[in-house]
Amino acid sequence: EKQKDVILMSAGEHNLSVIWTSPSDHSVYLHKFKMKKCPYSQFGWEEKGDVLGQTAANMTYNVTFYDLTPYTDYCFQMVLLYDSKGYYVWTGGERFIFRTLSSIPETPEPPKVEPLSIQSGYEVKWIEPEDNGAVIFSYILQYWDVQHQSWYEVFNGSETHWVVDDIIVPRGSEYVFRVAAENSNGIGPFSY
């Protein structure tokens, strides 16, 4: 009997659930799901279960792989033990490639404060973090006010830098800045 495909049942930001239905002719005795980040290669496969699982005829088996990277393609395959043919690896090619969902952006590196070369003043800069599959459209920059023991927003925009405004952040004090990125999935964690 022809093998059935591995089918995606659900995708999350950090997990993929797949199913496979065994043949009805009792030809497969044991099975195991395997998964890895694409592109396809023979190395780096993560297996579900320590040993091959007993296989009943015409039974649907479901497995979920966790702790995956958002908006990433993963290749799946089945290791099958046939009654007379021995082991067989059922790869399925591109039919067995599934993608996790996009997510909020990663945590940015802490912003750096640098003096401006043209005029007196300072500029706060940061590096764009991983967007996790959805374009970053905004950054939120905050500073810590030691006197009031609170964070205050000083910038919300699409640039990866902000020229310090003396009216908003007066000179003569020390400040700590943090930044977070926002995409269509929400606001990511602030830098630390």
N, C-alpha and C positions, 0 to 999 in steps of 0.2 A: 504494500500500500504506500502511496506517495506521502511524504512527510508534510505535516501542516506547519504553517508559518508561526513564528513568534509574533504576537500581536500586542501592541501597546494598549493597556487598559486605562492608565492615568499617568499624567506628568505633573510634577510640582517643581518648585524652584530648586529643591535639593534631593528629589527622589523620582524614580521611574518604576511603575508597576507594569509587568508584562505577564502574558499567559501563553501557554502552549498546550495543545490538545494531542494526546497520544493516539497512535493509529488504533483502529478497532480490531485489527487482525492479530493482536497479541505478539507482534514481532519485536517490540521494544521491551526489554526487561528492566533496564535501569536508565535514568536520565539525570542530567545536571544542567542548570542554567549558568552561563558565563557572560561577563560584561566587561568592557573597557572603553576608555575614551577613544574616539576615532582620531586619526585615520586607522584603518584596519592594519593590524600586524599580528604576528604569531606570539608576541611577547606582551606581558603586562595584563593578563586577563584576571579579573576578580571572580571567584567562584562562589556560588551560594550553596552552602552545605559542605561538610568535610568529605562525604562519600556520595557516590551516585545514589539517588533515591529510587525506591521500588516504583515500578510503573504499572498501573492498571490499564486495561484496554479502554480506549475512547474516554479517557479521563482528562479533564482540564486542570492544569497545574498553574498556580499563580505565585509570583515571587516579586518582592519589592526590594530595590537597591536604594540605599540611603547614603547621605553625606556626599552627594554629587555637587558638581559645580553648576551654577545657574547658566542658562542659555548655552549649553554645551552638547555636542553630538556624542552619543554613546553607541557602540557596536555591540550586538548581542549574538550569541550562538548557543547551541544545545550540544552537549556531549551525550551520545546515545549508545547503549549496549544492546545489540541485536542478538537474537537467539542463535543465529548461525553465522553471521557475518562479522562479529566482533564489534569493536568500537567504531563509531562514526561521528564526525564533527559536522553538524548542520549549521552552516554559516548564513545562508540566505542572502548574502550580499547586501545591497543597499536597502532591501526590504526590511532588514533587521537593524536599521539605524534610527534611533529616536533621540529627540532633543528635550532637555529640561526647559522649564519656563524661565523667562527673564525675571529679574529681581531688582530690588533697590540697589543703588550703587554701593561699592565697597567703601571702607573707611579711607579717607584721604590721608596722606602724610601730613604731619603738622605744618602749618604755614610758616613761612620765613619772613622776617621783617628786614628789609634792605634799604639803605639810604639811596635817595634819588641823586643821580649824578648831575642833572641839569639845574636843579633848584634845591633849596633846602627843604627837607621833608623826608618822608619815608613811604615805602610801598610795601604792602603785604602781598606775598605771592604764594601760590600752592600749585601742586601738580594734579592734573585730572586723574581721579581714581578709575578703576575698572567700572564700566557702566553696567555690566551683567546683562547685556542684551537689549537695553532700552536707552536711547540717547539721553545724556545729561543735559537738561535745559536750564538749570539754575544752581547757584551756590549760595549758601547762607554762611556769612562770616560773622562771628561773635567775638567779643572781648570780655575778659574777666575784670570786674571792678572790685578791687581789694577792699575799698572802703565800704561798699554796699553788699559785698559778698554775693555777687550775682553776675550772670551772663547777660550781655546786651547785644542785640543785633546791630551791626553797622553797615552791612552790605547784603543785598539780595539781588543777584544778577547772573548773567551768563559768562562773564569774564573770569579768568583765573588769577586775577590780581585786583587790588584796591589801593588807591593812593590815600594815605591817612589824612583825614579831614580834622584839622585842629579844633574845630568847633564841636565835633562829635567826640573825639578822643583828645582831650587837652594834653599839651606837652607837660613834662615835668613829673610824670608818674610812670611806673612800670606796668606793662599790660601783657596779658597772655591771650593769644588769639587761638581760635579753633574754627574749623570749617567743615561743612557737610555738603554733599551733593544731592540733587533731586532729579529723578526721572519720572516717567509715567507710572511707575510702581510705588513711588513715595520718596521720602527723605531717608537717606542712608545715615549711618552713625557718624557722629562728629569725630574729628581727629582728636588725638590725646597727646 
